Amino acid sequence: MSKTTQNKINIFPILNLTVLGLIFLAVAFVLFNAQFLKDSFIIWSNPTSPTVLSLVEDGGMNGKGQFYYKASIPELSSAEDFNEVCRKDREESDAILGCYTNQRIYVYDVQDERLAGVKEVTAVHEGLHAIYERLSVGDKNYVNGLLDNEYKKLANDSELKERMDYYARTEPGQFYNELHSIIATEKSDIGRSLEEYYGKYFSDRQKVVKMHLSYAGTIKALAEKAQKLNDEISVQKSQLEARIDNYNKEISALNNSIAVFNNNANTAGYYASQADFSQARRQLSNKASLIDKEYDAINLEIQRHQQLVEEYNQTAVQVNEVNSSLNSTMAPKPS
């Protein structure tokens, strides 16, 4: 009987290679998606409150933009808590409304109804910092180029330049990071490529821009009104002082003329006739009547001046209230 030889196939090396491949793919996935997995776990373990989430929802961010916002464990903070985290290494004279630090977002809970939208704009601004931080080196270089082009188009925006100079002092090396948030939340008309990039994170970016323009317009209008009233008061004050000075001189001259007239009237034979006396007296009376009218006119001008001063004071109070609302370092009003 002849022997038959069977060739046995060992499947274990193949299985080992397959398992090793799967392990390699799993490790590679974790390495390349470490931040995403971390963010997902943070969102799962730290649910964002509806109130805090609504800030970026109302600000026009889509699901992807909201993902990075929620991954930063956003917090709407009172002044004391906010300053504990966000005032470090900042210039004390400037209003700080939000900060992104250690992959956490803090938004100051501004209460002034005249500043509706400021919390939403701040939340979106800080959420964009979380997005920018997670961009790859290649994506950052691309986005920075788009931001550069946009900034050059805004060369005449002195206010923007002043803000970027401020960030250069307080946050060295964060120029593009800050510009990335500012342009998205404050500039309506931007280049198509940059708009398409922001479209990854917004369902309607114009919502947040409109909010910014609204409260910024309120602040600007109050400041311009106060300045206009101040200038008008200054001009009116100078004119009024000159007018009062001239009035006082005319009163002094009239009193001297009356004294001379009285002396002449008491001097026998000075006036040749009753007609001469009456004419001199009438001239003084007419002069006194004109001065009386000037007195009344000056008093009306003084009243108008006082009304302007009162209007300015009321406007200045509003300006101070708004500035205080934006300044988390100010003590709250006494109850």
VENKASUL-V152794 format. One record per residue. N is the residue number from 0. RES is the residue in one small letter. SS is DSSP state (A for helix, B for strand, O for the rest). PSI is psi in degrees with one decimal (none if undefined). Layout:
N:RES:SS:PSI
N:RES:SS:PSI
This chain:
0:m:O:127.6
1:s:O:151.1
2:k:O:140.9
3:t:O:138.4
4:t:O:127.7
5:q:O:131.3
6:n:O:112.1
7:k:O:135.5
8:i:O:121.7
9:n:O:111.5
10:i:O:-11.1
11:f:A:-40.9
12:p:A:-38.2
13:i:A:-43.8
14:l:A:-39.8
15:n:A:-41.8
16:l:A:-39.6
17:t:A:-44.8
18:v:A:-43.5
19:l:A:-39.0
20:g:A:-42.9
21:l:A:-39.4
22:i:A:-42.9
23:f:A:-43.6
24:l:A:-38.8
25:a:A:-43.4
26:v:A:-43.2
27:a:A:-41.6
28:f:A:-45.0
29:v:A:-43.4
30:l:A:-44.0
31:f:A:-13.8
32:n:O:25.4
33:a:A:-44.8
34:q:A:-41.0
35:f:A:-44.2
36:l:A:-40.3
37:k:A:-46.5
38:d:A:-42.4
39:s:A:-41.1
40:f:A:-41.2
41:i:A:-44.1
42:i:A:-41.7
43:w:A:-39.1
44:s:A:-10.7
45:n:O:74.8
46:p:O:135.1
47:t:O:133.5
48:s:O:148.9
49:p:A:-37.5
50:t:A:-45.3
51:v:A:-37.7
52:l:A:-34.8
53:s:A:-22.8
54:l:A:-45.9
55:v:A:-26.0
56:e:A:-48.5
57:d:A:-24.5
58:g:O:3.8
59:g:O:7.5
60:m:B:141.5
61:n:O:-173.3
62:g:A:-38.7
63:k:A:-43.8
64:g:A:-40.5
65:q:A:-30.5
66:f:A:-48.5
67:y:A:-31.2
68:y:A:-48.5
69:k:A:-32.9
70:a:O:-14.4
71:s:O:11.5
72:i:O:60.9
73:p:O:146.6
74:e:B:133.0
75:l:B:111.2
76:s:B:146.9
77:s:O:168.9
78:a:A:-47.1
79:e:A:-48.8
80:d:A:-39.7
81:f:A:-47.0
82:n:A:-28.6
83:e:A:-32.5
84:v:A:-42.9
85:c:A:-11.7
86:r:O:-5.6
87:k:O:135.1
88:d:O:26.1
89:r:O:158.0
90:e:O:123.2
91:e:O:-24.2
92:s:O:-9.9
93:d:O:145.7
94:a:O:124.6
95:i:O:120.5
96:l:O:-15.7
97:g:B:163.0
98:c:B:153.9
99:y:B:110.2
100:t:B:136.2
101:n:O:40.8
102:q:O:33.4
103:r:B:145.1
104:i:B:131.7
105:y:B:130.7
106:v:B:128.4
107:y:B:132.3
108:d:O:79.5
109:v:O:130.8
110:q:O:-14.5
111:d:O:120.1
112:e:A:-23.0
113:r:A:-15.6
114:l:A:33.4
115:a:O:130.8
116:g:O:-17.7
117:v:A:-35.7
118:k:A:-38.8
119:e:A:-45.8
120:v:A:-42.3
121:t:A:-43.1
122:a:A:-44.8
123:v:A:-42.2
124:h:A:-48.2
125:e:A:-34.9
126:g:A:-34.9
127:l:A:-26.5
128:h:A:-40.6
129:a:A:-39.6
130:i:A:-47.1
131:y:A:-40.0
132:e:A:-30.5
133:r:O:-3.2
134:l:O:144.6
135:s:O:165.8
136:v:A:-43.2
137:g:A:-42.5
138:d:A:-38.7
139:k:A:-43.7
140:n:A:-40.2
141:y:A:-49.4
142:v:A:-40.0
143:n:A:-36.2
144:g:A:-42.0
145:l:A:-41.4
146:l:A:-38.3
147:d:A:-46.7
148:n:A:-40.5
149:e:A:-40.3
150:y:A:-35.9
151:k:A:-35.4
152:k:A:-19.9
153:l:O:26.8
154:a:O:-28.9
155:n:O:2.2
156:d:O:89.6
157:s:A:-34.0
158:e:A:-42.5
159:l:A:-42.6
160:k:A:-41.5
161:e:A:-39.7
162:r:A:-41.5
163:m:A:-33.0
164:d:A:-37.4
165:y:A:-46.2
166:y:A:-32.1
167:a:A:-33.6
168:r:A:-41.2
169:t:A:-24.9
170:e:O:69.9
171:p:O:136.6
172:g:O:1.4
173:q:O:23.1
174:f:A:-55.8
175:y:A:-33.5
176:n:A:-45.7
177:e:A:-42.2
178:l:A:-35.8
179:h:A:-39.6
180:s:A:-39.2
181:i:A:-49.4
182:i:A:-41.0
183:a:A:-36.3
184:t:A:-13.4
185:e:A:-16.6
186:k:O:120.0
187:s:O:-47.2
188:d:O:106.5
189:i:O:171.2
190:g:O:152.9
191:r:A:-42.5
192:s:A:-41.4
193:l:A:-37.5
194:e:A:-40.4
195:e:A:-38.0
196:y:A:-49.1
197:y:A:-25.8
198:g:O:-16.7
199:k:O:-24.8
200:y:O:-5.4
201:f:B:139.8
202:s:O:-30.6
203:d:O:92.2
204:r:O:-26.1
205:q:A:-20.9
206:k:A:-47.7
207:v:A:-33.8
208:v:A:-43.5
209:k:A:-40.2
210:m:A:-44.4
211:h:A:-47.1
212:l:A:-33.4
213:s:A:-56.9
214:y:A:-31.4
215:a:A:-35.2
216:g:A:-37.4
217:t:A:-47.5
218:i:A:-45.7
219:k:A:-42.1
220:a:A:-42.2
221:l:A:-43.7
222:a:A:-41.5
223:e:A:-38.2
224:k:A:-44.6
225:a:A:-42.1
226:q:A:-41.6
227:k:A:-44.6
228:l:A:-40.7
229:n:A:-43.0
230:d:A:-42.7
231:e:A:-41.2
232:i:A:-40.8
233:s:A:-45.9
234:v:A:-45.8
235:q:A:-39.0
236:k:A:-43.9
237:s:A:-44.7
238:q:A:-40.0
239:l:A:-41.1
240:e:A:-39.9
241:a:A:-39.1
242:r:A:-41.8
243:i:A:-39.8
244:d:A:-42.5
245:n:A:-39.0
246:y:A:-45.7
247:n:A:-36.4
248:k:A:-40.0
249:e:A:-38.5
250:i:A:-43.8
251:s:A:-42.7
252:a:A:-39.5
253:l:A:-44.0
254:n:A:-38.4
255:n:A:-42.0
256:s:A:-39.1
257:i:A:-41.3
258:a:A:-41.9
259:v:A:-44.2
260:f:A:-45.8
261:n:A:-40.0
262:n:A:-42.8
263:n:A:-39.5
264:a:A:-30.6
265:n:O:-1.7
266:t:O:116.9
267:a:O:131.6
268:g:O:1.1
269:y:O:-47.1
270:y:O:123.2
271:a:O:-27.9
272:s:O:168.3
273:q:A:-30.7
274:a:A:-41.3
275:d:A:-43.4
276:f:A:-46.4
277:s:A:-37.8
278:q:A:-45.0
279:a:A:-41.8
280:r:A:-39.4
281:r:A:-39.4
282:q:A:-42.0
283:l:A:-40.0
284:s:A:-42.2
285:n:A:-41.6
286:k:A:-43.2
287:a:A:-36.7
288:s:A:-41.6
289:l:A:-40.6
290:i:A:-36.0
291:d:A:-42.1
292:k:A:-38.9
293:e:A:-37.4
294:y:A:-46.1
295:d:A:-40.4
296:a:A:-40.3
297:i:A:-40.6
298:n:A:-38.8
299:l:A:-39.4
300:e:A:-36.2
301:i:A:-41.7
302:q:A:-42.4
303:r:A:-40.6
304:h:A:-43.2
305:q:A:-36.7
306:q:A:-41.3
307:l:A:-42.2
308:v:A:-41.7
309:e:A:-42.0
310:e:A:-40.6
311:y:A:-44.6
312:n:A:-41.3
313:q:A:-41.1
314:t:A:-40.8
315:a:A:-37.1
316:v:A:-43.5
317:q:A:-42.0
318:v:A:-45.3
319:n:A:-38.2
320:e:A:-44.9
321:v:A:-44.7
322:n:A:-39.1
323:s:A:-37.6
324:s:A:-31.6
325:l:A:-7.3
326:n:O:105.0
327:s:O:-13.3
328:t:O:-10.1
329:m:O:137.1
330:a:O:145.4
331:p:O:158.1
332:k:O:145.3
333:p:O:144.1
334:s:O:none
